[in-house]
Amino acid sequence: MRMLTKCPDCRIGIELSIADADRRKHCPRCGKLFSVPDTESLGKALDRVRAAGCDVYVDQQGNLYG
């Protein structure tokens, strides 16, 4: 399974493997090290997206935008 995230610094979209969950990754553009949420947090975020019934963005802290 694949997931999409954005670098918290340069905001580039990054495609990651689900195996990258709960790890720290370097952005391929700017090199900033950032944390990828664990799968439990991802599940909670996906539940919020489904409940919202629209396109939303969830950041690393679980904040919703959209």
C-alpha positions in Angstrom: 0.0 0.0 0.0 1.2 3.5 -0.8 0.5 6.8 1.0 1.0 10.4 0.1 2.4 13.1 2.4 3.9 16.6 2.2 7.2 17.7 3.4 6.5 20.0 6.4 9.2 22.4 5.2 9.1 22.7 1.4 5.6 21.3 0.9 6.5 18.9 -1.9 4.2 15.9 -2.3 6.0 12.6 -1.5 4.7 9.1 -2.2 5.8 6.6 0.5 5.3 2.9 1.3 3.0 2.0 4.2 6.2 0.4 5.6 7.5 4.0 6.1 4.8 4.6 8.8 6.1 5.4 12.2 9.6 6.3 10.9 11.6 9.4 10.1 12.3 10.2 6.4 14.3 12.7 4.6 12.6 14.9 2.0 14.0 14.2 -1.5 14.0 17.9 -2.4 15.1 19.9 0.7 16.6 17.1 2.8 14.6 18.0 6.0 14.0 15.0 8.3 10.4 14.6 9.2 8.2 12.0 11.1 5.7 9.8 9.2 2.7 9.1 11.4 2.1 5.5 12.6 -0.6 3.4 11.1 -2.9 3.9 14.0 -2.8 7.6 13.6 -3.3 7.2 9.9 -6.4 5.2 10.5 -7.8 7.9 12.8 -7.1 10.5 10.2 -8.8 8.5 7.5 -11.8 8.1 9.7 -12.0 11.9 10.0 -11.7 12.3 6.3 -14.5 9.9 5.7 -16.7 11.5 8.3 -16.1 15.0 6.8 -17.5 13.8 3.4 -15.1 16.1 1.5 -11.5 16.5 0.6 -9.4 17.5 3.6 -5.7 17.6 4.5 -4.6 16.1 7.8 -1.2 17.2 9.1 1.2 15.3 11.4 -0.5 16.6 14.5 -4.0 15.5 13.3 -5.1 19.1 12.4 -7.7 19.2 9.6 -7.6 21.6 6.7 -10.1 21.9 3.9 
